[in-house]
Amino acid sequence: MNGTHNPDWLVYILECADATLYTGITNDLEQRIAAHNAGSGARYTRSRLPVSVVYTEDAADRGAALRREASIKRLTARQKRELIGK
């Protein structure tokens, strides 16, 4: 590939309509949130629409984003709320 670079990856947390939290990664947040709200983002969020972004965190690359996503998913709901400031 000529002149390409790694896209910027980030970890995000969504708050669903039922006040639950969903954590994911993306390199295009706007497109990913639109997919979630259209019902094609993740099975978990499909029945909990609409969703809104409550937290984002930059990652160096896809691998780093996946590792951070996994660490956030291991947190308790209370710890996640503390992370997002709620």
N, C-alpha and C positions, 0 to 999 in steps of 0.2 A: 504494500500500500504506500502510495507516494504522498508524503507530506501530512500523514495523519498522526494524531496523538491520542493518548488514552483520554477518554472523556472523564469529566469530574464526576465522581461517585459520591453519594451521600446516603446516610441512614435517616429515615424519617419515622415519626410516630404520628398516627392519625387518631383522632377521637371520633368514634362512631356515634350515630344518633342515640344509641342506648347507653352512652357514656363509657363504653369499653374502649380499650386502646389496642391498636394494631401497629406492629413494627415491620418495616420493609426497607428495601434499598432500591435506588434508581440512579440513572444518569440523566434523567429528564423528568424533574419533579412535576412540572405542569401537566405533561402528557400522562404521567402515572396517576395523578390525582383525578384527572378527567376520566381515565379508564376505571378507576375505583368507583367514581360516582355514576358511571354509565352501567355499572354492574358487571364489568368484565375485568376487574382488577384482581381480586382474590376471592376465593369462596367465602372466607370469613366475613368480609365486608359486604357481600352481596345482599344479605338480609338485614344489614345494619346501616342503611343509607339514610341521609347523606353523611359523608365523612368530611372532616376538616383537619388540616395540618396543624399540629400543636408543637412540633419539635423537629428540627433538622440538625444534622451534624455532618460536617465534611469528612470525607475519607480519602486517603491517598490513592487508592485503586479499588477495584472490585473485590479483591481478596480481603483487604482491610475493612471494607464495608460489610462483607459477609461475616467476618469475625466480630465486628462491633454489634451487628444485628443479633448474632447469637448470644452475645453477652447481655444485651438489653433484654432479650426474650427470657433469659434466666432470672431476671429481677422479679420481685413480687410486684403486685399491682401498686402497693404503697410506694415502693422504691421507684417505680416508673413515674408515678405522680410527683414525687420529689424531684426527679430528673427534669421533668417538664415544667416544674414550678407551680403545680396545682395541689 
